[in-house]
Amino acid sequence: MPRSVNSVASRARRKKIMKQAKGYFGRRKNVWTVSKNAVEKAQLYSYTGRKLKKRNFRALWIQRINAGARINGMSYSQFMGKASSANIELNRKVLADLAMNHPDAFKAICDKIK
């Protein structure tokens, strides 16, 4: 009996990868084996990048809160410690936005904490 190869599915699988490799430089865009490796590596980088993005934003928020807290005579750690003990449940994203765009509101929070 002849060997059965599902060429329809194989071609669809390859087309999917080649479509993802569109716009790549050199043989990465039109040679199957090179494209497959390039797309796999790109997906790995994008996965890692999504994790790093969260880390970087948290670091940015901390820097902004620290700058705002120091203007009001506290360090970041003192500010966050007193904020948690004063039951201020604003997250770092909101606090950083207040410190940067609404310094008067951030000052009010600092005064309440002190």
Backbone bond lengths (Angstrom), bond angles and torsions (degrees), N, CA, C in turn:
res aa  C-N    CA-C-N  psi(-1)  N-CA   C-N-CA  omega(-1)  CA-C   N-CA-C  phi
1 M - - - 1.456 - - 1.532 109.26 -
2 P 1.321 117.39 137.15 1.473 119.22 -178.01 1.524 111.82 -69.81
3 R 1.314 113.59 153.98 1.465 120.54 -179.33 1.533 109.13 -71.15
4 S 1.312 114.96 137.57 1.457 119.87 179.76 1.531 108.82 -100.97
5 V 1.326 115.85 120.31 1.463 119.71 176.69 1.525 107.97 -118.74
6 N 1.298 114.54 130.98 1.462 119.05 -177.99 1.527 108.47 -87.15
7 S 1.335 115.53 76.47 1.461 119.52 -174.54 1.520 112.46 -68.82
8 V 1.310 117.75 -24.48 1.465 120.43 178.25 1.530 109.68 -63.85
9 A 1.318 116.29 -48.54 1.465 120.42 -179.52 1.529 111.14 -68.10
10 S 1.341 116.03 -39.79 1.468 120.01 179.55 1.521 110.23 -61.36
11 R 1.324 116.24 -45.57 1.464 120.21 -179.12 1.537 110.71 -65.47
12 A 1.317 116.76 -38.92 1.478 120.55 179.08 1.525 110.21 -63.46
13 R 1.345 115.13 -40.97 1.457 120.23 179.54 1.530 110.40 -62.91
14 R 1.339 115.85 -44.79 1.459 119.95 -179.92 1.520 111.50 -67.04
15 K 1.326 116.36 -39.90 1.468 120.10 179.93 1.531 110.83 -62.40
16 K 1.326 115.26 -37.35 1.471 119.86 -179.84 1.529 110.44 -62.27
17 I 1.338 115.64 -44.57 1.466 120.22 179.35 1.525 110.36 -67.29
18 M 1.347 117.23 -43.21 1.458 121.10 -178.58 1.529 111.19 -64.11
19 K 1.318 115.95 -33.69 1.463 120.03 177.43 1.524 110.14 -66.58
20 Q 1.337 116.73 -38.01 1.461 120.74 178.06 1.529 111.40 -68.09
21 A 1.346 116.41 -28.10 1.461 121.02 -177.59 1.525 112.28 -85.92
22 K 1.319 117.38 2.03 1.469 120.99 -179.45 1.526 109.53 -60.99
23 G 1.324 116.37 131.32 1.450 120.72 179.77 1.520 113.56 95.93
24 Y 1.329 117.29 -6.96 1.452 119.75 177.44 1.525 109.40 -73.68
25 F 1.331 116.87 162.32 1.466 122.26 -175.21 1.526 111.03 -90.76
26 G 1.312 116.01 141.57 1.459 122.18 172.44 1.514 113.27 67.94
27 R 1.334 115.49 -140.89 1.472 119.95 -176.52 1.518 112.41 -72.18
28 R 1.311 117.27 -10.87 1.469 119.98 -179.80 1.522 111.44 -62.32
29 K 1.339 117.01 -24.58 1.453 119.18 -176.38 1.526 114.38 -91.62
30 N 1.357 118.65 -17.64 1.464 117.81 -173.27 1.529 115.78 -135.10
31 V 1.322 118.82 0.41 1.465 121.04 175.45 1.523 107.99 -109.64
32 W 1.324 115.77 125.20 1.460 120.97 -170.07 1.528 113.50 -56.19
33 T 1.328 118.12 -51.40 1.464 120.09 -174.17 1.526 111.32 -65.97
34 V 1.332 116.31 -38.61 1.460 120.35 179.95 1.528 109.60 -70.46
35 S 1.330 115.68 -41.68 1.467 120.57 179.69 1.516 111.74 -61.63
36 K 1.326 115.15 -42.27 1.461 119.67 -177.92 1.522 110.30 -59.99
37 N 1.326 116.73 -46.40 1.466 120.80 178.97 1.522 111.57 -64.92
38 A 1.327 116.56 -41.35 1.468 120.55 -178.57 1.523 111.14 -64.82
39 V 1.329 116.47 -41.86 1.469 120.47 -179.49 1.524 110.34 -68.32
40 E 1.324 117.51 -41.29 1.469 120.72 177.82 1.527 110.68 -59.84
41 K 1.328 116.45 -44.17 1.459 121.16 -179.65 1.533 110.12 -66.53
42 A 1.330 116.08 -40.16 1.469 120.19 179.40 1.524 111.08 -63.57
43 Q 1.330 116.53 -39.66 1.468 119.76 178.67 1.521 110.89 -67.11
44 L 1.322 116.71 -35.66 1.457 120.83 176.91 1.526 110.21 -64.25
45 Y 1.341 116.11 -44.55 1.461 120.42 178.53 1.528 111.27 -63.26
46 S 1.331 116.99 -40.12 1.462 119.00 -178.14 1.526 111.06 -68.69
47 Y 1.334 117.12 -36.38 1.468 120.97 176.54 1.527 109.89 -62.83
48 T 1.344 115.52 -47.60 1.465 120.72 179.33 1.522 110.48 -62.16
49 G 1.337 115.60 -40.80 1.456 120.66 -179.06 1.511 113.13 -62.19
50 R 1.323 116.46 -35.90 1.468 119.76 178.33 1.521 111.10 -65.80
51 K 1.320 117.16 -33.23 1.466 121.00 177.61 1.532 110.57 -74.20
52 L 1.347 116.07 -42.29 1.461 120.90 -178.98 1.520 111.69 -65.62
53 K 1.332 116.40 -32.98 1.461 121.08 -179.27 1.528 110.71 -58.95
54 K 1.314 116.81 -43.50 1.462 121.46 179.17 1.531 110.52 -62.80
55 R 1.342 115.29 -42.65 1.455 121.53 -179.78 1.525 111.03 -63.19
56 N 1.341 115.53 -44.39 1.458 120.45 -178.35 1.520 112.38 -66.05
57 F 1.340 116.46 -40.34 1.463 118.95 179.25 1.522 111.41 -66.38
58 R 1.321 116.91 -39.70 1.464 119.31 178.13 1.530 110.56 -61.71
59 A 1.335 116.54 -41.75 1.463 120.56 178.05 1.529 111.05 -62.86
60 L 1.322 116.91 -40.10 1.465 121.30 178.71 1.526 110.78 -63.88
61 W 1.335 116.41 -44.44 1.473 119.98 179.15 1.520 110.84 -61.04
62 I 1.330 116.44 -41.82 1.463 120.62 -179.70 1.525 110.08 -62.65
63 Q 1.335 117.13 -42.20 1.468 120.46 178.85 1.523 111.11 -61.99
64 R 1.325 116.95 -41.56 1.461 120.56 -179.09 1.521 111.53 -68.29
65 I 1.321 116.46 -41.19 1.474 119.77 177.84 1.523 109.51 -64.57
66 N 1.323 117.07 -42.15 1.462 121.79 179.44 1.526 110.45 -59.99
67 A 1.339 116.79 -43.92 1.467 120.32 179.54 1.524 110.47 -62.51
68 G 1.334 116.29 -43.99 1.464 120.03 179.18 1.515 112.29 -66.25
69 A 1.318 116.64 -39.08 1.465 120.67 -179.50 1.526 110.60 -67.56
70 R 1.319 117.46 -39.81 1.472 120.59 -179.35 1.525 111.98 -67.22
71 I 1.330 116.61 -32.59 1.470 119.72 174.70 1.534 109.70 -62.16
72 N 1.331 115.48 -33.35 1.461 120.85 -179.56 1.526 113.10 -96.54
73 G 1.320 117.28 17.65 1.458 122.11 171.40 1.512 117.39 80.89
74 M 1.329 117.48 28.06 1.472 121.37 177.53 1.513 108.90 -137.55
75 S 1.328 115.74 160.87 1.457 119.47 170.56 1.527 107.70 -92.03
76 Y 1.330 115.63 170.30 1.463 120.46 -179.93 1.521 111.58 -60.97
77 S 1.332 116.67 -45.00 1.465 119.43 -176.02 1.523 111.36 -67.07
78 Q 1.324 116.48 -38.97 1.472 119.36 176.09 1.521 109.91 -63.31
79 F 1.323 116.19 -44.49 1.462 120.70 -178.95 1.526 111.28 -59.51
80 M 1.327 116.67 -49.04 1.467 120.33 -177.02 1.527 111.55 -68.32
81 G 1.347 116.29 -37.28 1.463 119.27 177.97 1.511 111.70 -64.10
82 K 1.326 116.93 -45.36 1.460 120.81 -179.87 1.525 111.54 -71.23
83 A 1.331 116.93 -32.23 1.469 120.30 178.25 1.519 110.78 -65.62
84 S 1.328 117.04 -40.87 1.465 119.29 179.58 1.522 111.41 -70.80
85 S 1.337 117.05 -35.83 1.465 119.23 178.61 1.529 111.28 -73.62
86 A 1.341 117.76 -24.18 1.469 121.60 177.62 1.533 111.47 -89.72
87 N 1.337 116.66 9.67 1.474 123.16 178.85 1.524 113.22 57.74
88 I 1.327 116.46 37.81 1.460 120.31 172.51 1.528 106.59 -91.26
89 E 1.331 115.87 109.35 1.463 120.78 -172.46 1.526 112.02 -100.86
90 L 1.320 117.20 41.08 1.463 120.85 174.29 1.527 107.71 -88.70
91 N 1.324 115.62 135.76 1.461 117.95 179.91 1.524 111.00 -79.86
92 R 1.330 116.07 172.69 1.457 121.33 -174.91 1.519 112.56 -63.66
93 K 1.328 116.31 -34.03 1.458 120.34 -179.77 1.534 110.54 -62.07
94 V 1.321 116.54 -46.58 1.459 121.39 -179.12 1.523 110.62 -69.10
95 L 1.329 117.21 -42.87 1.465 120.66 178.84 1.526 111.12 -61.56
96 A 1.326 117.00 -40.61 1.463 120.65 179.32 1.527 110.66 -65.47
97 D 1.329 116.35 -38.79 1.459 120.16 178.13 1.530 110.59 -65.34
98 L 1.319 116.70 -41.54 1.469 120.64 177.50 1.531 110.61 -64.12
99 A 1.314 116.49 -43.98 1.462 120.30 -178.31 1.525 111.58 -62.74
100 M 1.324 116.35 -35.16 1.456 119.38 -176.09 1.531 112.62 -87.02
101 N 1.331 117.21 -45.53 1.465 120.58 -171.44 1.529 114.49 -100.35
102 H 1.339 117.11 -22.84 1.463 120.82 -178.33 1.526 109.62 -133.53
103 P 1.341 117.20 71.58 1.472 119.33 -175.01 1.523 113.64 -62.81
104 D 1.344 117.39 -27.42 1.467 119.19 178.60 1.529 111.09 -68.28
105 A 1.330 117.08 -39.65 1.466 120.85 177.01 1.533 110.56 -66.64
106 F 1.329 115.84 -39.08 1.467 119.68 178.66 1.525 110.50 -66.29
107 K 1.322 116.14 -37.21 1.469 121.04 177.73 1.531 110.33 -64.02
108 A 1.337 116.24 -38.30 1.468 120.40 177.72 1.530 110.72 -62.58
109 I 1.338 116.24 -40.05 1.467 120.25 177.52 1.526 109.51 -64.77
110 C 1.335 116.81 -43.11 1.483 120.45 179.24 1.532 111.07 -61.55
111 D 1.335 115.90 -41.64 1.464 119.68 179.70 1.529 111.37 -65.20
112 K 1.326 116.14 -37.77 1.469 120.69 178.41 1.530 110.69 -66.32
113 I 1.300 116.56 -37.10 1.468 121.22 -179.33 1.522 111.19 -69.77
114 K 1.334 116.77 -43.25 1.460 120.70 -178.26 1.503 109.87 -63.26
